[in-house]
Amino acid sequence: MKEVIECQDVSFSYPASALPDSESQTGGALKHISCTIEDGSFVLLCGTSGCGKTTMTRLFNGLIPHYHEGTYTGSVYLDGKDTRNLSLFDISLKVGSVFQNPRSQFFNVDTTSELAFGPENHGMPEDIVRDRVKRVAAQLKLEPLLDRSIFSLSGGEKQKIACGSAAAIDPDVYVLDEPSSNLDAYAIADFRQLLFTLKSQGKTIIISEHRLYYLSGLFDRVLYLKDGEIEGDYTAEEFCGLSAKQRDDMGLRPLDLAGLSEVEGPPQRMNEAVWTIKNVSFAYKHEPETLHITETSFPSGSATAIIGHNGAGKSTFARCLCGLEKHFKGTVQDQSKNYSRKERLKLCYMVMQDVNHQLFTESVLDEILLSMRTEDKQRAREILQEMDLLSFEDCHPMGLSGGQKQRVAVASAIASGRPLILFDEPTSGLDLFHMRQVANVVNQVANAGRTALVVTHDPEFILRCCNYVLHLENGQIQESYSIEDSDGRKRLLKFFLSDMKKEVSTE
């Protein structure tokens, strides 16, 4: 079979001064990588956070050495040509990319123009461009997102547009870095269908992922990275033949969500004390109403998951609850008091979906100290130790990998000591070990009598730390229920599993 990409003894390390997502201080460097990617193959890159997966994708799409600076030895060949001697434009004719943070690849302010950008930039005729946009929109079910402002989209909706933008170019090779990180169950099922279609067309697919369950039956090869090296090179049969414990020891997420019914949940924490929200309405400027909730409640001193599909209003609900949205209408109260917006700003702490917006200081330690009402370096270091971040205390937060930045933001939330903490997709980009670590932190928050609210698409995470579920759709509460019993757990898993159980269409 023809080799489309070949790495010959490639080593790469980022400069110490590198900026966002450099992974320079975190691992992410590669050591003596030699491998070939065959034409038409479907290759899964997996491993723990900071192992070098993202860096590997940057080798394949030419961002190294053309965009990311660093110490680079060895060679990467695309169709037999050294990528050093090819321009990024030339590489983009062959390789389409989806990045971990979709915002970093947008060039337009509206969705339709963004889908059309790649084909237009490659000089395709107008009728072909329109056809490409129409076809991709149908494949990924993007029609409701067409002609929308990029800035009005949820994180998951942005991710869908990013995937569509790559598919619209119709490259021979797809390089995808955590493409499902912000996608809901429906979108993941649609994305799986798209991957199946691309594979059946003979496309070469290289995908870096922590979520493995939706890729089962698609990949034919697995490269397992550890500390910047290829630790394992498996066929699909060999990888699927590993025991669940073996994959668990490797820090990998499960291949089958059905097994999550056996996950040990948190202690029972349901009590009579509740937070109550009434007469909620909210709309962004020049947009239709995003939230409309007559009344809902969730337990105090516990952990509640907020679930729903992309665009349901989950993140908006969390922001309104925290007091971050001035035009929110409604009341938020506990057993004894109705809290104003300004009071909620002091009462709540929110870990945002894009944590780059809330990292301000020159070091990880200073970031933790900043969130404390009274500086306590000993306690700050204890929290960093709990989050496996102590060795990075003197590093610049913006020099960390995406998953490590996420953990810094979570650590800051814990250090704040505030009674109501909201997490917006806190396990996005996290491996098995660090997902469990964040789950333990949420459990600590709830066990200490504080209230945690978690916006998430991660069922394993929910089962490990949450006691209650609020299901939001179209800005309204669809249902709410306890998951402290087997019926509630089954109800939750049904929501996440229903679409994955469908066989991939061969149409």
Secondary structure as UniProt FT lines:
FT   STRAND          3..13
FT   TURN            16..17
FT   TURN            20..21
FT   TURN            24..25
FT   STRAND          30..38
FT   TURN            39..40
FT   STRAND          42..46
FT   TURN            49..50
FT   HELIX           53..60
FT   TURN            61..62
FT   HELIX           63..66
FT   STRAND          71..78
FT   TURN            79..80
FT   STRAND          81..82
FT   HELIX           83..85
FT   HELIX           88..92
FT   TURN            93..94
FT   STRAND          95..98
FT   HELIX           102..105
FT   HELIX           111..121
FT   TURN            122..123
FT   HELIX           126..139
FT   TURN            140..141
FT   HELIX           143..145
FT   TURN            146..147
FT   HELIX           150..152
FT   HELIX           155..169
FT   STRAND          173..177
FT   TURN            179..182
FT   HELIX           185..200
FT   TURN            201..202
FT   STRAND          204..208
FT   HELIX           213..215
FT   TURN            216..218
FT   STRAND          221..226
FT   TURN            227..228
FT   STRAND          229..235
FT   HELIX           236..240
FT   HELIX           244..249
FT   TURN            250..251
FT   HELIX           257..262
FT   STRAND          274..283
FT   TURN            285..286
FT   STRAND          289..299
FT   TURN            300..301
FT   STRAND          303..307
FT   TURN            310..311
FT   HELIX           314..322
FT   TURN            326..327
FT   STRAND          329..333
FT   STRAND          338..339
FT   HELIX           341..347
FT   STRAND          348..351
FT   HELIX           355..358
FT   HELIX           364..371
FT   HELIX           377..386
FT   TURN            387..388
FT   HELIX           390..392
FT   TURN            393..394
FT   HELIX           397..399
FT   HELIX           402..416
FT   STRAND          420..424
FT   TURN            426..429
FT   HELIX           432..447
FT   TURN            448..449
FT   STRAND          451..455
FT   HELIX           459..465
FT   STRAND          468..473
FT   TURN            474..475
FT   STRAND          476..482
FT   HELIX           486..497
FT   TURN            498..501
//
